[in-house]
Amino acid sequence: MKDDEISLGYVALVDCAPLIVAQELGFFDREGLRVRLQREPSWASLRDHLLFGDLVAAHALAPLPMAATLGVASPKIPVIAGLVLSLNGNTITVSNALHNLLLQAGMHSAGDPLAVGSALQRLRREAPARFPLRFAVVSPVSNHHYQLRHWLRSTGLDQEADAQIVVVPPRYMVDALRNDEIDAFCVGEPWGSLAAMEGVGHPVVSSYALWNNVMEKVLAVREDWSAREPEQHQALLRALLAAGRWLDQDAQRLQAAPWIAQAIEVPVAAVSAALGGAVPGLPAQADFHVFHRYAAQYPWLEHGLWLAQQMQHCGQWPAGAVPEAVVAQVYRGDLYREAAAAVDAPLPINEDSGLGSHASGWKLAGRERDIPMGATQFFDGSRLS
């Protein structure tokens, strides 16, 4: 890597889109940055390359900075997130065999987490020999893992006796389903769409249906790099704010689909389906991927606290009250605010994101103007405690 070059890592997922767009449209160049995009084969690889300096910054799982800072499933190295790259974007996708069994157990349509969960409950009662089911997620420290466990808890399944949860890198999920190595997976797009298009699986639940508009991917950087290079960090944030804003125009998403497909080496049709909220088998959802609207790029403290609670459910964080100061060290609204003020991006007046409280659109008070927001509910009525 050249001295003035920023190596920016990503994993092969549709929600790496802001990085690809910022490169293709010259948003990095406009900020005086020389960026080299580096695709990583797995989240573990990306995490390690970020923590040990091969990457300056990365498209990262939203809980990754908190886990690294705490030393959960990784070395204890402080990592921060001053920008969210995307909301939503995952699916729970089941094999053809499991899909047929769920239909026989009364699953009339996909999309509703509680209805699909009820069919899973009936299948557990009527065909106990079929259990435990084998589920794959992309990392133990990920929304995918927490969303899957949250959903399984709602069905009443024993998460130890009735489910085996294993880690598979995103790119290998479809083949694992095809080869009968797993019964289902929870992963970001385009892999659910691709499983459906290749005839090896059926998306049955989206992460939007589970958790409306919770932060999914963030821009992660080591805290010491940000302190050493504050101007470069701010320039990165400004470039990616511009890319996120550009991506939330439907026509421009269509323009971006071939760039993203090339960057992650999948068919354009799968990327277009995900960006258009038209994942095969699921109800159409305009907010399947959100990159900018709803103050989406703000690193909400509330969202970090919610993820910390999910870490507790998985035994990754000590029981008891989550220390807000630790979460605030990681999700840095102050860094976002500095960058957003320079590019006229939404500026919330406080840390109240309405998490868990809104079934439909609402207005958030902003510093310059009110900010239109999307739904913020959890499928089972959970609230941040």
C-alpha positions, 0 to 999 in steps of 0.5 A: 500500500502506498503511503497516501493510499487508503485500503478500504475492505469489504465483503461480497454483499449488496450493502457494500454499495456505498463503497463501490459507488463512491469509487465509481462516481469519484466521491473519494477523489473529490475529497482528495482521497486515494482509495483502494478497495479490497474484497475480503473472503469472510468477516473474520478475514476482514476483521483481522486485516482491519485490527492488524493494519492491513486495512485502514477502514472497512464495510463492517458488521454493525456489532464488529466495532463494539466486539473488537473494543470489548475483545469479544471473539477477537483481540481487544483493540478499540474500533469506532464507527462514525457512519452507518453504511446501510440498514436492513438487507438480510434474509432467512432462507431455507432449503427446498426440503425444509420449505416443503415441510413448512408448507405441510405444517401450514405456512401459507405465505412467507414474509411474516416472522410470526406466521413462519415461526408458527409453522416451525413450531408445528413442524417441531411437534409433528416431526421431532426427528427432523430436529435439530435444524442446521442454521448458518450465520456469517459470524457469531458477532453479527445482526444475522446471528442475533436476528436468527436467535431472536426469531427462534426464541419467538417460536419457542424452539430450544436454541441448543437442542432444536437448532445447530448454528454454524458460521459460513462465509457469505459467498459459500452459503448457497453452496452449503444449502445446495449440498445439504450441509445446512437447512437454512441460513441468515445472510445479507443479499444477494445470497438469498435471492441467488439461492432462489434464482438457482432453485436451491432455497426459499427466502422466508423472512427478511431482516426488515420484517424482524427489526425495522430499520436497525443499522446493519453495516457501518464504516469501521476504523481503528480508534487510534487511526482516527485520532492520528488522521482525523482529516482523512477520516472526515473525508471518508465520512463525507464521501460515503455520506454522498454515496449513500444519498445517491443510492437512495434514488431508485433509478440510480440504484439500477445504474449501480447494480452492474458495478456492485455485481462486478465487485462481488462477482454475482449476476446483475439480476440478483443485485437488482432484485435486492436493491429494488426490494424484490427478493424472490418469495418475499413481499416487495419491500421498498425499505429492504435496503436503506442507505441514507433516508431516515437519518440512516447513516447516523450511528445511533447510540440506541441501536448500539445498546440494542445490539449489546443486549443481543450480545448478552442473549448470546452470552457474549457480554456480562449480564446486567445493565449495559454500560452506555459509556462503552457503547458511546465510545464505539458509535460516534455521533460526534464524528458523523455530525461534523461530516454531516454539517459539511454536506448538509446531511440530516442532523438529529437533535438528540439520540432518540431514534424511536427504536421499537416505537413506530409502526409506520413513518414519523418525523424526527426533530432535526437541527435544521429541519424535521427528518422523515423517518421509517418504521422502527418496530421489532416483530414481537413487540420488543423494546430497548430495556 
